Amino acid sequence: MLESVSIQAKQIAEDLIAQIRLCALENEMCSDVLIKVHFEFDEKNTEIWSEGAVAFPPKQSVSECFSIGYGEEEKKPNS
């Protein structure tokens, strides 16, 4: 799960890097990116997707969705 979140954060940062630099140029060489991580749980799996945004100049990016399954219970052979 943590690996999925780190991949998504990297995707978002790469997509927003130009806006991050522009924001820094306009804001005393400082820039912030807000990243939200969304988790959706159900009985079979967890879906994780993230979104990130730079305030000025405004731009938003959304990562791909990862689905992590819980696996199936092992079936015992009939004796």
Backbone torsions as a table, in degrees:
resi	resn	phi	psi	omega
1	MET	NA	-44.7	179.7
2	LEU	-64.3	-35.4	178.5
3	GLU	-64.3	-40.2	177.8
4	SER	-61.5	-43.6	-180.0
5	VAL	-64.6	-40.9	-179.2
6	SER	-68.1	-36.2	176.6
7	ILE	-63.7	-43.4	-179.9
8	GLN	-64.8	-42.3	178.4
9	ALA	-61.1	-39.8	178.3
10	LYS	-65.8	-42.6	177.9
11	GLN	-58.5	-45.5	-178.5
12	ILE	-65.5	-46.3	-179.8
13	ALA	-60.9	-41.4	178.7
14	GLU	-64.6	-39.0	-179.5
15	ASP	-69.5	-31.4	-175.5
16	LEU	-99.1	1.0	-171.3
17	ILE	-56.8	-38.0	178.8
18	ALA	-64.5	-41.9	178.6
19	GLN	-68.6	-35.4	177.8
20	ILE	-61.2	-43.8	179.2
21	ARG	-66.6	-42.3	177.6
22	LEU	-61.9	-42.1	178.7
23	CYS	-60.8	-42.7	179.8
24	ALA	-63.3	-41.0	179.0
25	LEU	-62.4	-33.0	-178.7
26	GLU	-88.2	-8.4	-171.1
27	ASN	-134.2	55.3	177.1
28	GLU	50.8	40.0	177.1
29	MET	63.2	30.6	175.7
30	CYS	-123.8	144.5	179.4
31	SER	-149.1	145.1	177.7
32	ASP	-123.9	144.0	172.7
33	VAL	-123.7	126.7	177.1
34	LEU	-98.5	121.3	179.5
35	ILE	-116.5	126.4	175.3
36	LYS	-108.0	135.6	177.5
37	VAL	-112.4	125.2	-177.9
38	HIS	-106.1	132.8	177.1
39	PHE	-119.9	131.3	174.0
40	GLU	-124.6	117.4	-177.1
41	PHE	-104.4	140.4	167.6
42	ASP	-142.1	-171.3	-174.0
43	GLU	-68.2	-26.0	-174.1
44	LYS	-104.3	-28.6	-176.6
45	ASN	-160.0	177.7	174.7
46	THR	-123.6	130.2	174.4
47	GLU	-104.1	134.7	-178.5
48	ILE	-128.0	128.5	172.2
49	TRP	-144.8	156.0	-174.6
50	SER	-130.7	155.1	173.3
51	GLU	-135.8	146.6	179.6
52	GLY	-135.0	155.0	-178.2
53	ALA	-147.8	146.0	171.9
54	VAL	-110.3	134.1	-174.1
55	ALA	-70.4	-45.9	-176.3
56	PHE	-145.1	129.2	-13.6
57	PRO	-64.5	140.2	-170.8
58	PRO	-65.5	134.9	173.8
59	LYS	-159.2	144.9	179.8
60	GLN	-127.5	150.2	177.2
61	SER	-137.1	145.8	178.2
62	VAL	-125.0	135.8	-179.1
63	SER	-81.8	172.2	172.0
64	GLU	-73.5	158.5	-178.4
65	CYS	-92.4	131.6	175.2
66	PHE	-104.5	138.4	176.3
67	SER	-117.5	120.9	-178.3
68	ILE	-111.1	113.6	-179.4
69	GLY	-83.0	154.1	179.3
70	TYR	-87.1	-9.9	-179.1
71	GLY	86.3	162.4	179.8
72	GLU	-100.0	150.6	176.1
73	GLU	-67.0	142.4	178.2
74	GLU	-69.4	135.6	177.2
75	LYS	-89.0	132.7	179.3
76	LYS	-85.9	134.8	179.3
77	PRO	-65.5	145.7	177.5
78	ASN	-70.5	135.2	-178.9
79	SER	-96.4	NA	NA
